[in-house]
């Protein structure tokens, strides 16, 4: 399961979601201040500095660039 930890008005978050749809991948998108807080984000991803943070089966992949490389390789 792909999980995208997103924030509003984030072009890379939107690109990650679009890539999932394009590849027909099942994903769940979480939105900052709706589904989680900044504190939740830093608890789950202590080294996070950018959005989105993306996991596959609970394993942190990284941001959009790492995610795109992972699923297109």
VEXLOBA-315773 format. One record per atom (N, C-alpha, C): residue number from 0; x, z, y. Coordinates in Angstrom, 3 decimals, always signed. Last residue first. Layout:
<nodes>
NODE drengu        x        z        y
NODE    NUM        X        Z        Y
...
</nodes>
This chain:
<nodes>
NODE drengu        x        z        y
NODE     72  +11.284  -12.082   +1.928
NODE     72  +12.479  -12.359   +1.111
NODE     72  +12.120  -12.616   -0.331
NODE     71   +9.152  -11.324   +3.345
NODE     71   +9.374  -12.761   +3.278
NODE     71  +10.597  -13.104   +2.443
NODE     70   +9.100   -8.583   +3.370
NODE     70   +8.015   -9.269   +2.662
NODE     70   +8.195  -10.789   +2.606
NODE     69  +11.499   -7.874   +4.724
NODE     69  +11.177   -7.324   +3.393
NODE     69  +10.136   -8.174   +2.676
NODE     68  +11.333   -9.095   +7.210
NODE     68  +12.409   -9.475   +6.291
NODE     68  +12.086   -9.035   +4.864
NODE     67   +9.135   -7.708   +8.245
NODE     67   +9.052   -9.154   +8.065
NODE     67  +10.130   -9.629   +7.079
NODE     66  +10.262   -5.084   +8.332
NODE     66   +9.087   -5.378   +7.515
NODE     66   +8.988   -6.878   +7.217
NODE     65  +12.290   -5.346  +10.188
NODE     65  +12.628   -4.971   +8.815
NODE     65  +11.482   -5.305   +7.863
NODE     64  +10.685   -6.022  +12.433
NODE     64  +11.761   -6.903  +11.978
NODE     64  +12.129   -6.622  +10.526
NODE     63   +8.892   -3.788  +12.763
NODE     63   +8.408   -5.124  +12.426
NODE     63   +9.510   -6.011  +11.840
NODE     62  +10.684   -0.968  +11.348
NODE     62   +9.787   -1.613  +12.286
NODE     62   +9.395   -3.005  +11.827
NODE     61  +10.734   +0.562   +8.152
NODE     61  +11.270   +0.471   +9.506
NODE     61  +10.236   -0.130  +10.420
NODE     60   +9.978   +1.496   +5.689
NODE     60  +10.665   +0.215   +5.752
NODE     60  +11.371   +0.084   +7.095
NODE     59   +9.520   +4.422   +3.907
NODE     59   +9.717   +3.857   +5.237
NODE     59  +10.536   +2.581   +5.153
NODE     58   +7.246   +4.570   +1.306
NODE     58   +8.666   +4.474   +1.640
NODE     58   +8.810   +3.784   +3.001
NODE     57   +4.582   +4.433   +0.603
NODE     57   +5.098   +5.712   +1.065
NODE     57   +6.563   +5.707   +1.458
NODE     56   +4.166   +1.726   +0.055
NODE     56   +4.059   +2.719   -1.022
NODE     56   +4.739   +4.028   -0.658
NODE     55   +5.822   +1.107   +2.921
NODE     55   +5.263   +0.421   +1.750
NODE     55   +5.328   +1.409   +0.609
NODE     54   +5.424   +1.682   +6.424
NODE     54   +5.779   +2.145   +5.087
NODE     54   +5.148   +1.225   +4.055
NODE     53   +6.544   +1.364   +9.729
NODE     53   +5.830   +0.753   +8.609
NODE     53   +6.359   +1.314   +7.302
NODE     52   +5.992   +1.901  +13.051
NODE     52   +6.713   +2.423  +11.900
NODE     52   +5.894   +1.963  +10.695
NODE     51   +6.074   -0.628  +15.656
NODE     51   +5.429   +0.265  +14.710
NODE     51   +6.446   +0.903  +13.764
NODE     50   +7.885   +1.433  +17.921
NODE     50   +6.654   +1.131  +17.200
NODE     50   +6.696   -0.327  +16.772
NODE     49  +10.806   +3.578  +17.896
NODE     49  +10.043   +2.395  +18.292
NODE     49   +8.746   +2.313  +17.485
NODE     48  +11.990   +5.748  +16.857
NODE     48  +12.226   +5.521  +18.285
NODE     48  +11.399   +4.354  +18.814
NODE     47  +12.138   +8.156  +14.285
NODE     47  +11.397   +7.046  +14.912
NODE     47  +11.697   +6.969  +16.403
NODE     46  +13.200  +10.198  +12.821
NODE     46  +14.142   +9.335  +13.534
NODE     46  +13.459   +8.156  +14.239
NODE     45  +11.008  +11.487  +11.602
NODE     45  +11.824  +12.198  +12.587
NODE     45  +12.765  +11.303  +13.387
NODE     44   +8.110  +10.788  +10.700
NODE     44   +9.260   +9.902  +10.908
NODE     44  +10.184  +10.507  +11.967
NODE     43   +6.399  +13.024  +10.552
NODE     43   +6.471  +12.081   +9.426
NODE     43   +7.731  +11.216   +9.493
NODE     42   +6.876  +14.221  +13.015
NODE     42   +6.954  +15.023  +11.795
NODE     42   +7.149  +14.108  +10.590
NODE     41   +6.414  +12.170  +14.772
NODE     41   +7.772  +12.679  +14.660
NODE     41   +7.951  +13.633  +13.482
NODE     40   +3.617  +11.826  +14.326
NODE     40   +4.556  +10.725  +14.105
NODE     40   +5.967  +11.260  +13.891
NODE     39   +2.559  +14.290  +15.123
NODE     39   +2.403  +13.852  +13.731
NODE     39   +3.436  +12.775  +13.394
NODE     38   +3.203  +14.127  +17.840
NODE     38   +3.799  +15.188  +17.020
NODE     38   +3.712  +14.827  +15.545
NODE     37   +1.558  +12.057  +18.645
NODE     37   +3.016  +11.870  +18.695
NODE     37   +3.725  +12.906  +17.839
NODE     36   -1.173  +11.962  +16.235
NODE     36   -0.578  +12.327  +17.521
NODE     36   +0.918  +11.999  +17.495
NODE     35   -3.579   +9.679  +14.754
NODE     35   -2.467  +10.622  +14.690
NODE     35   -1.940  +10.881  +16.104
NODE     34   -5.785   +8.142  +15.309
NODE     34   -5.589   +8.588  +13.930
NODE     34   -4.473   +9.614  +13.776
NODE     33   -5.596   +8.164  +18.138
NODE     33   -6.889   +8.023  +17.471
NODE     33   -6.776   +8.627  +16.073
NODE     32   -3.010   +8.422  +18.960
NODE     32   -4.037   +9.146  +19.720
NODE     32   -5.453   +8.916  +19.213
NODE     31   -2.134   +5.412  +17.337
NODE     31   -1.705   +6.599  +18.079
NODE     31   -2.853   +7.120  +18.935
NODE     30   -3.700   +4.240  +14.424
NODE     30   -3.512   +4.073  +15.861
NODE     30   -3.184   +5.420  +16.511
NODE     29   -2.872   +2.689  +11.403
NODE     29   -3.165   +3.948  +12.071
NODE     29   -2.817   +3.786  +13.551
NODE     28   -3.945   +0.425   +8.998
NODE     28   -3.344   +0.581  +10.320
NODE     28   -3.814   +1.898  +10.925
NODE     27   -3.182   -0.663   +5.802
NODE     27   -3.968   +0.287   +6.588
NODE     27   -3.225   +0.489   +7.903
NODE     26   -3.441   -3.589   +3.740
NODE     26   -2.737   -2.674   +4.628
NODE     26   -3.737   -1.735   +5.291
NODE     25   -2.805   -6.166   +1.471
NODE     25   -3.648   -5.017   +1.791
NODE     25   -2.834   -4.057   +2.653
NODE     24   -2.074   -9.469   +2.442
NODE     24   -1.593   -8.178   +1.953
NODE     24   -2.559   -7.078   +2.377
NODE     23   -2.152  -12.208   +3.146
NODE     23   -3.217  -11.597   +2.334
NODE     23   -2.765  -10.299   +1.676
NODE     22   -0.415  -13.156   +4.985
NODE     22   +0.081  -13.109   +3.604
NODE     22   -0.949  -12.514   +2.634
NODE     21   -1.943  -12.816   +7.299
NODE     21   -1.470  -14.154   +6.942
NODE     21   -1.042  -14.228   +5.478
NODE     20   -2.197  -10.036   +7.363
NODE     20   -3.379  -10.877   +7.181
NODE     20   -2.987  -12.271   +6.705
NODE     19   +0.490   -9.329   +7.810
NODE     19   -0.224   -8.838   +6.630
NODE     19   -1.440   -9.715   +6.330
NODE     18   +0.893  -10.569  +10.278
NODE     18   +1.671  -10.989   +9.126
NODE     18   +1.008  -10.540   +7.821
NODE     17   -0.848   -9.085  +11.908
NODE     17   -1.080  -10.519  +11.701
NODE     17   -0.337  -11.034  +10.470
NODE     16   +0.454   -6.582  +11.848
NODE     16   -0.910   -6.720  +11.330
NODE     16   -1.212   -8.188  +11.017
NODE     15   +2.846   -7.298  +13.111
NODE     15   +2.873   -6.752  +11.750
NODE     15   +1.497   -6.890  +11.099
NODE     14   +1.908   -8.077  +15.629
NODE     14   +2.577   -9.059  +14.775
NODE     14   +2.620   -8.583  +13.324
NODE     13   +0.944   -5.646  +16.607
NODE     13   +0.012   -6.752  +16.386
NODE     13   +0.617   -7.807  +15.469
NODE     12   +3.375   -4.323  +16.814
NODE     12   +2.324   -3.768  +15.952
NODE     12   +1.330   -4.869  +15.600
NODE     11   +4.600   -5.890  +18.722
NODE     11   +5.165   -5.858  +17.378
NODE     11   +4.195   -5.250  +16.373
NODE     10   +2.994   -5.403  +21.027
NODE     10   +3.049   -6.738  +20.428
NODE     10   +3.630   -6.751  +19.011
NODE      9   +0.811   -2.941  +21.730
NODE      9   +2.147   -3.092  +21.133
NODE      9   +2.226   -4.463  +20.456
NODE      8   -1.558   -1.782  +22.686
NODE      8   -0.812   -2.751  +23.511
NODE      8   +0.626   -2.948  +23.037
NODE      7   -1.451   +1.404  +20.995
NODE      7   -2.144   +0.357  +21.754
NODE      7   -1.173   -0.527  +22.534
NODE      6   +0.544   +1.688  +17.993
NODE      6   +0.078   +2.219  +19.273
NODE      6   -0.605   +1.080  +20.028
NODE      5   +0.827   +2.493  +14.422
NODE      5   +0.776   +1.633  +15.588
NODE      5   +0.427   +2.403  +16.856
NODE      4   +1.940   +2.279  +11.368
NODE      4   +1.728   +3.334  +12.353
NODE      4   +1.933   +2.689  +13.719
NODE      3   +0.751   +0.813   +8.593
NODE      3   +1.333   +0.470   +9.892
NODE      3   +0.948   +1.567  +10.874
NODE      2   +1.308   +0.657   +5.192
NODE      2   +0.739   +1.444   +6.276
NODE      2   +1.507   +1.125   +7.553
NODE      1   +0.582   -0.888   +2.156
NODE      1   +1.305   -0.992   +3.418
NODE      1   +0.571   -0.163   +4.460
NODE      0   +0.846   +0.000   -1.184
NODE      0   +0.000   +0.000   +0.000
NODE      0   +0.888   +0.000   +1.243
</nodes>
